[in-house]
Amino acid sequence: MGFENGNGGDGKHYWLTPPDLMARLNEEFCFTFDPCPFPKPADFDGLDIEWGESNYVNPPFGSILHNGKKKGATAWAKKAVAEFKKGKRVVMVYPIDKWVLMLLASGAKVRNLGDVRWCAIEDGSQGKGTGRHIACFILSND
């Protein structure tokens, strides 16, 4: 089941950017393409096509089925990075916890520690990892 079928009990599945926020962002970035349009044409796939020169990306906030596989934020981030490497501008919005933004605003540097295999307190054995990468936030005056 993809996001097209709705979420929760309310059946709502498309959440558009508020017009005032969209206008502010568009004024600054002059968007030429939306790889996640609404309404989405039946044969349109923002993960497979070439993007424009200045892109506004408001992807599904959950997982979708793409070519028979479950895809989420990582797939959109990979595509955004690939398009950026071609010299294009990408403005992607996605929810994150506000504490992350607070640390970044304070100048934190971020380091990817990979999928850490944490050690059990009982016997020191290492677990399998969480399947998610661990971010290390560094606030330092060095």
C-alpha angles and dihedrals in degrees: 000000000000132000088265088079095060133251134255119351098309097072091223114141111159118066113182127204111264109260095238092052091045091051092051093049093044091050089056100039105026096220118218100177142032114199089188102049129171121247089033114211112238095246096040119114116175092191093058105038133078112263128223130256096269114026133192110201120191099164127186108286090222137038126300133190109251120178089340095308131101110250130183141162094321092062091051092046091051091050091047091052092047091052091046090053087058088061098263128134117241125188107185123182122201134153119259133163113280092231088068090055090046091055093046092048088053090057100261116169114220125220125186110228093183123226099334116211098217120210122243115240091219100061108353093247116149121244126223094261126250097268087242129094118248119229119215112207113203122197107182139147091215 
